Amino acid sequence: MERGVSAWEAVIGLEVHAQLLTRTKLFCGCSTEFGRPPNSNVCAVCLGLPGSLPVMNRAALALAVRTALALGCNVEKKSIFARKNYFYPDLPKGYQISQYEEPFSTHGLLEVELEGRAPRRVRIRRVHLEEDAGKNLHGVGSDSLVDLNRAGVPLVEIVSEPDLGSSSEASAYLKMLRDILVFAAVNDGNLEEGSFRCDANVSIRPRGAQELGTRAELKNLNSFRFVQRAIDAEISRQIRLVESGGVVEQETRSFDPDTGMTATLRSKEDAHDYRYFPEPDLPPLVIDDALIAEERSKLAELPASLRRRWVTELGLPPPIAATLSSHPATARFFEDARARFNHPLKVANWIVTEVLRSARLHGISGEFAVSPAQVGELLELVESGAISGKQAKEVHAAIEGTKKSPRAVVEERGLRVDRDAGSLEPVCRKLIEEHPKQAAAVRGGKKTVLGFFVGKVMQQTGGSADPKLVSELLEKLLA
């Protein structure tokens, strides 16, 4: 858990690896499809066979540029690929093609929204392109196996400055970053499949000090909850260690969600340990103005901007605006439905309470059981008084998964609002007689109890009564 006021403060920086939504790998034509049989998406290039040469995937470069623009980064016109040398079974070439001294993008900024607190400004040091490694599979009988389907898949690594001070800030930053990448249509945000992964650099220092402490890197955190738990566990470990006279070592650590503790994986390498040098098989990466302009034009409005606009211009409550801007498909649905029925709050409430219950959201796409046009027509029927709110829910259920018009369903079922005071007044009188305590409360000035009777009348009439007329009748009878 997060500590209160103490002698120590945490300093946290995050490195996020996000897989770009391309059909093929970064330097070859192999598929990036997830879930294929092991070692079926491979070729001479991603296996690192002698004589094979990498060729840059332009689609990956375009998505990388769009990522940098979405994060407010500077896009460098010229950058260099480098070889990051280390030996591990899932790295068939013995090196990873990445960027080091001259990345294609630097100096971005995110303002992270924190509930009840001022936004936290988090600087982004760099965004660079690199290829993914394969995957080691342990515990297959007595063996460890290697699946190289993922080797060569295009990634952007997004490196923040150590500007975060708690696990909750780190989690909020990650959620905001994922939302931006999904809205920009460059990443599907899927933590379970490993297409959005996080490493956290965690250190502590005396509160108010300027010098950074020795950091430990927490590897491959694959859920927002685990990020928070792992960071809190590591902060506590480092504080206990230092206060008992120990010294924090620079190392890479893992997090075990079952024990809630971090453990040493290996001593942390510095840049010189990887023996970076320019990739001899690839020329400098040149990004022209035309590509930057093209990718800027493809950027949709991002979640934070949508929320601000919907709250200030449309009057949506912040929680509802946050829900509607949590996925690009939901945001598009709201805007499309609002274009057909221009009552933003009523549209928003209907989507949150009815539409999203059956929605299926995955990656950057979404499936809805009704269309924006159907929702607009249904709410127009309620607004005009043709049907009641309760009847609207019945119609909504009837049109789910169909192309039926709400108006046609209303006609088929003979739905209408009962505005006959003569038929509704006996119902009201009977309910008042059956509930004398509530009647006395209304007569005693508790007007809010009137809603109890309105609800009962709506139940009795199957939702067909006109609520406004019912309220007027009840007020007259209870006067």
C-alpha positions in Angstrom: 0.0 0.0 0.0 1.1 3.6 -0.4 2.8 5.1 2.6 1.7 8.3 4.3 4.1 11.1 5.4 7.5 9.6 6.0 11.2 10.3 5.8 11.3 8.8 2.3 9.7 9.6 -1.1 9.5 7.3 -4.1 10.8 8.2 -7.6 9.3 6.2 -10.4 9.9 6.2 -14.2 8.1 3.8 -16.6 9.2 2.1 -19.8 6.2 1.0 -21.9 6.5 -1.4 -24.8 3.6 -1.1 -27.1 3.1 -3.4 -30.2 2.2 -1.5 -33.3 -0.9 -2.6 -35.2 0.8 -3.9 -38.4 0.0 -7.1 -40.2 3.7 -7.9 -40.7 6.9 -7.7 -38.6 9.3 -4.7 -38.4 11.9 -6.0 -40.8 10.4 -8.9 -42.7 7.0 -10.1 -44.2 6.1 -12.6 -41.4 2.6 -12.3 -39.9 2.2 -10.7 -36.5 -1.1 -12.6 -35.8 -1.4 -13.6 -32.2 -2.2 -17.2 -31.2 -0.6 -19.0 -34.1 1.1 -22.4 -33.5 4.6 -21.9 -32.0 7.3 -20.9 -34.5 4.9 -20.7 -37.5 5.3 -16.9 -38.0 9.1 -17.1 -38.7 11.5 -16.7 -41.6 15.3 -16.4 -42.2 15.2 -12.7 -41.2 13.6 -13.1 -37.8 15.5 -16.3 -37.2 18.8 -14.4 -37.8 20.1 -16.9 -40.4 23.3 -16.0 -42.1 22.9 -13.7 -45.2 19.4 -12.5 -44.3 18.9 -8.8 -44.3 16.3 -6.6 -42.6 14.0 -4.3 -44.6 12.1 -1.5 -42.9 8.3 -1.8 -42.6 6.9 1.6 -43.7 3.5 0.9 -42.0 5.2 0.4 -38.7 7.1 3.7 -39.2 3.9 5.5 -40.0 2.2 4.2 -36.8 5.3 5.1 -34.7 5.2 8.7 -36.0 1.5 8.9 -35.1 2.4 7.6 -31.6 5.0 10.4 -31.2 2.6 13.1 -32.4 -0.2 11.8 -30.1 2.2 12.2 -27.1 3.4 15.7 -28.1 6.9 14.6 -29.0 9.4 16.1 -31.4 9.9 13.9 -34.5 13.5 13.8 -35.6 14.0 13.9 -39.4 16.9 11.5 -39.1 17.6 8.7 -36.6 19.7 5.6 -36.4 19.0 2.0 -35.6 21.4 0.2 -33.3 22.2 -3.3 -32.2 21.5 -4.0 -28.6 23.7 -7.1 -27.8 22.8 -9.7 -25.3 22.5 -13.4 -25.2 19.2 -15.0 -24.3 17.4 -18.0 -25.8 14.5 -15.9 -27.1 16.9 -13.6 -29.1 18.0 -15.7 -32.1 20.4 -13.2 -33.6 22.2 -12.5 -30.3 21.1 -8.9 -30.6 18.0 -6.8 -30.8 17.6 -4.1 -33.4 16.6 -1.0 -31.5 17.5 2.7 -31.2 19.8 4.2 -28.7 21.8 7.4 -29.1 19.6 8.8 -31.9 15.9 7.8 -31.5 13.3 9.0 -33.9 11.3 11.0 -31.3 12.0 12.8 -28.0 10.6 15.3 -25.4 6.9 14.6 -25.0 4.6 15.4 -22.2 1.5 13.9 -20.6 -0.7 15.6 -18.0 -2.1 12.7 -15.9 -5.5 13.2 -14.5 -5.8 12.3 -10.8 -9.1 12.2 -9.0 -9.4 15.1 -6.5 -5.9 16.3 -7.2 -4.1 18.6 -9.7 -2.9 16.9 -12.9 0.6 15.5 -12.7 2.9 16.6 -15.6 5.0 13.6 -16.7 7.7 14.2 -19.2 8.4 11.6 -21.9 12.1 11.3 -22.5 12.0 9.4 -25.8 9.9 7.2 -28.1 11.9 4.7 -30.2 11.3 1.8 -32.6 12.6 -1.7 -31.9 11.8 -5.3 -32.6 10.4 -7.6 -30.0 12.1 -10.7 -28.7 10.6 -14.2 -28.7 9.0 -16.0 -25.8 10.5 -18.6 -23.4 8.1 -21.3 -22.3 9.2 -23.0 -19.1 7.8 -26.0 -17.4 6.9 -28.0 -20.5 7.6 -31.3 -19.0 11.2 -31.1 -17.8 12.1 -28.8 -20.7 12.2 -25.1 -21.5 11.1 -24.2 -25.1 11.3 -21.1 -27.2 8.5 -19.7 -29.4 9.9 -17.1 -31.9 6.5 -16.0 -33.4 6.9 -12.7 -31.6 10.5 -12.2 -32.6 10.7 -9.1 -34.9 7.2 -7.8 -34.1 7.3 -4.0 -34.2 7.3 -2.1 -30.9 7.6 1.5 -29.8 9.2 1.9 -26.4 7.9 4.9 -24.5 10.3 6.0 -21.8 9.2 8.5 -19.2 11.3 10.7 -17.0 11.3 9.8 -13.3 8.4 12.2 -12.6 6.0 9.9 -10.8 5.9 9.7 -7.0 3.4 6.9 -6.2 1.9 3.7 -7.5 -1.4 5.3 -8.0 0.2 8.0 -10.2 2.0 5.3 -12.2 -1.2 3.4 -12.7 -3.1 6.5 -13.8 -0.2 7.4 -16.3 -0.4 3.9 -17.8 -4.2 4.0 -18.2 -4.0 7.4 -19.9 -1.1 6.3 -22.1 -3.0 3.1 -23.2 -6.2 5.2 -23.9 -4.2 7.5 -26.1 -2.6 4.7 -28.1 -5.9 3.0 -28.6 -7.6 6.2 -29.7 -4.7 6.9 -32.1 -5.3 3.4 -33.5 -1.7 2.4 -33.1 -2.0 -0.2 -30.4 -4.8 -2.5 -29.1 -4.0 -2.0 -25.4 -4.2 -5.7 -24.7 -2.1 -6.4 -21.6 -3.1 -10.1 -21.4 -1.6 -10.8 -24.9 1.5 -8.8 -24.1 0.9 -6.0 -26.7 1.1 -3.4 -24.0 3.8 -4.1 -21.4 5.4 -2.1 -18.7 8.7 -2.0 -16.8 9.0 0.2 -13.8 12.1 1.8 -12.5 11.7 2.4 -8.7 14.0 4.2 -6.3 13.6 6.0 -3.0 15.4 9.1 -1.5 15.1 11.2 1.6 12.1 13.4 1.3 12.9 16.7 -0.3 16.3 15.5 -1.6 17.3 16.2 -5.3 19.7 13.4 -5.9 18.2 10.2 -7.3 18.6 6.9 -5.4 19.7 3.6 -6.9 16.9 2.1 -8.9 15.5 -1.4 -9.3 13.7 -2.3 -12.5 10.5 -4.3 -12.2 10.0 -6.3 -15.4 6.9 -7.2 -17.4 4.1 -6.0 -15.3 1.0 -7.1 -17.2 -2.0 -5.5 -15.4 -2.7 -2.1 -13.8 -3.4 -3.7 -10.5 -0.1 -5.6 -10.5 1.8 -2.4 -11.4 0.4 -0.7 -8.3 1.1 -3.7 -6.1 4.6 -4.3 -7.4 5.6 -0.7 -7.0 4.3 -0.5 -3.5 6.0 -3.8 -2.6 9.3 -2.5 -4.0 9.1 0.9 -2.2 8.5 -0.9 1.1 11.4 -3.3 0.5 13.8 -0.5 -0.3 12.7 1.5 2.8 13.1 -1.5 5.0 16.5 -2.3 3.5 17.9 1.2 3.9 16.5 1.7 7.4 18.1 -1.5 8.5 21.5 -0.3 7.3 21.5 -2.1 3.9 22.2 -0.6 0.4 19.8 -0.8 -2.6 21.5 -2.6 -5.5 20.9 -1.8 -9.1 19.1 -4.9 -10.4 16.2 -6.3 -12.3 13.4 -7.8 -10.2 10.2 -9.7 -10.8 6.9 -9.4 -8.9 5.0 -12.5 -7.6 1.3 -11.6 -7.2 0.8 -14.6 -5.0 3.3 -13.5 -2.3 3.0 -9.8 -3.0 6.8 -9.5 -3.0 9.6 -8.7 -5.6 12.6 -11.0 -6.2 16.0 -10.6 -7.9 16.2 -11.7 -11.5 19.6 -10.5 -12.4 22.0 -7.6 -11.9 20.8 -4.6 -13.9 22.8 -3.9 -17.0 23.9 -0.4 -18.0 24.0 0.8 -21.6 27.7 -0.1 -22.0 26.9 -3.7 -21.1 24.8 -4.0 -24.2 27.6 -2.8 -26.4 25.3 -0.6 -28.6 26.6 0.2 -32.0 24.9 1.4 -35.2 23.1 -1.3 -37.2 25.3 -1.9 -40.3 22.5 -3.5 -42.3 20.1 -0.6 -42.1 20.6 2.9 -43.4 19.7 6.0 -41.3 15.9 6.3 -40.8 14.7 9.5 -42.7 11.3 10.9 -41.9 10.0 13.5 -44.3 7.4 16.3 -43.7 4.8 14.6 -45.9 4.7 11.5 -43.6 4.5 13.6 -40.5 1.6 15.7 -42.0 -0.2 12.5 -43.1 -0.1 10.9 -39.7 -1.1 14.1 -37.9 -4.2 14.2 -40.1 -5.1 10.7 -39.0 -5.1 11.5 -35.3 -8.5 11.4 -33.8 -9.5 13.6 -30.9 -7.9 12.1 -27.8 -9.7 11.1 -24.6 -8.7 14.0 -22.4 -9.8 16.5 -25.0 -13.1 14.7 -25.5 -13.8 14.7 -21.8 -13.1 18.4 -21.4 -15.2 19.3 -24.4 -18.2 17.1 -23.4 -18.1 18.4 -19.8 -17.8 22.1 -20.7 -19.8 22.3 -23.9 -22.4 19.6 -23.5 -22.8 19.6 -19.7 -22.0 15.9 -19.2 -21.1 14.9 -15.6 -17.4 14.0 -15.5 -17.9 10.3 -14.6 -20.2 9.8 -17.6 -17.8 11.7 -19.9 -15.0 9.4 -18.6 -17.1 6.3 -19.3 -17.9 7.4 -22.8 -14.3 8.4 -23.6 -12.9 5.1 -22.3 -12.9 3.5 -25.8 -12.9 5.0 -29.3 -15.9 2.9 -30.4 -18.0 4.1 -27.5 -17.0 7.7 -28.2 -18.0 7.4 -31.8 -21.3 5.8 -30.9 -22.1 8.7 -28.6 -21.3 11.3 -31.2 -23.3 9.5 -33.9 -26.3 9.0 -31.6 -26.1 12.7 -30.5 -26.1 13.8 -34.2 -29.5 12.0 -34.5 -31.0 13.2 -31.2 -29.4 16.4 -30.0 -30.0 16.0 -26.3 -26.5 15.1 -25.1 -27.2 14.2 -21.5 -30.2 12.0 -22.4 -28.2 10.2 -25.1 -25.2 9.8 -22.7 -27.3 8.3 -19.9 -29.0 5.9 -22.3 -25.7 4.6 -23.6 -24.2 4.2 -20.2 -27.3 2.4 -18.7 -28.6 0.4 -21.6 -26.2 0.2 -24.6 -23.0 -0.6 -22.9 -24.5 -3.5 -21.0 -24.4 -5.7 -24.2 -21.5 -4.0 -25.9 -18.4 -6.0 -26.8 -15.2 -4.0 -26.9 -11.9 -5.5 -28.0 -8.7 -3.7 -29.0 -9.7 -0.7 -31.1 -13.0 -2.1 -32.3 -16.4 -2.4 -30.7 -19.7 -4.3 -31.4 -23.0 -2.9 -30.2 -26.4 -4.7 -30.2 -28.1 -1.5 -31.4 -27.1 1.3 -33.7 -26.8 5.0 -33.0 -29.7 5.5 -35.4 -32.0 3.2 -33.4 -31.0 4.9 -30.2 -31.7 8.3 -31.6 -35.2 7.2 -32.9 -36.0 5.5 -29.6 -35.2 8.6 -27.5 -37.2 10.8 -29.9 -40.2 8.6 -29.2 -39.8 9.2 -25.5 -39.2 12.9 -25.9 -42.3 13.3 -28.0 -44.4 11.5 -25.3 -45.3 8.6 -27.6 -43.9 6.1 -25.1 -42.7 6.2 -21.5 -39.2 5.6 -20.3 -40.1 2.1 -19.0 -41.6 1.2 -22.4 -38.4 2.5 -24.1 -36.4 -0.2 -22.2 -38.9 -2.8 -23.5 -38.4 -1.5 -27.0 -34.6 -1.4 -26.6 -34.6 -5.1 -25.6 -36.7 -5.9 -28.6 -34.4 -4.2 -31.2 -31.1 -5.6 -29.8 -29.3 -7.6 -32.4 -31.8 -6.6 -35.1 -32.3 -3.8 -37.7 -35.8 -3.2 -36.5 -37.1 0.4 -36.2 -38.1 1.3 -32.7 -41.2 3.0 -34.2 -42.2 -0.3 -35.8 -41.8 -2.2 -32.6 -44.0 0.3 -30.8 -46.7 -0.1 -33.4 -46.4 -4.0 -33.4 -46.8 -4.1 -29.7 -49.5 -1.4 -29.4 -47.4 0.6 -26.9 -48.7 4.0 -26.0 -48.7 6.4 -23.0 -52.0 6.3 -21.0 -53.1 9.9 -20.6 -56.6 9.1 -19.5 -57.1 10.7 -16.1 -60.4 8.9 -15.7 -58.7 5.5 -15.8 -55.6 6.5 -13.8 -57.3 8.3 -10.9 -58.9 5.0 -9.4 -55.4 3.4 -9.5 -53.9 6.4 -7.6 -56.8 6.4 -5.0 -56.4 2.6 -4.3 -52.6 2.9 -3.8 -53.0 5.9 -1.4 -55.5 3.8 0.7 -53.1 0.8 0.7 -50.1 2.9 1.9 -51.4 5.3 4.6 -48.0 5.9 6.2 -46.5 7.2 2.9 -49.6 9.2 2.2 -49.3 10.9 5.6 -45.7 11.6 4.9 -46.5 13.4 1.7 -49.3 15.4 3.4 -46.8 16.3 6.1 -44.6 18.0 3.6 -42.2 15.2 2.5 -42.7 15.7 -1.2 -39.9 13.3 -2.1 -42.2 10.4 -1.0 -44.4 11.3 -3.9 -42.0 9.4 -6.1 -42.9 6.2 -4.2 -46.5 6.5 -5.4 -45.5 7.4 -9.0 -43.3 4.3 -9.1 -46.2 2.1 -7.8 -48.6 3.5 -10.4 -46.1 2.8 -13.2 -45.8 -0.8 -11.9 -49.6 -1.2 -11.9 -49.9 0.1 -15.4 -47.0 -1.7 -16.9 -45.2 1.5 -17.5 -47.8 2.9 -19.8 -49.0 5.8 -17.6 -47.9 9.3 -18.3 -45.6 10.1 -15.3 -46.4 13.8 -15.4 -50.1 13.2 -15.3 -49.7 10.7 -12.5 -47.8 13.2 -10.4 -50.5 15.8 -11.0 -53.3 13.4 -9.9 -51.4 12.3 -6.8 -50.7 15.8 -5.7 -54.4 16.7 -6.1 -55.5 13.5 -4.2 -52.9 14.0 -1.4 -53.5 17.7 -0.9 
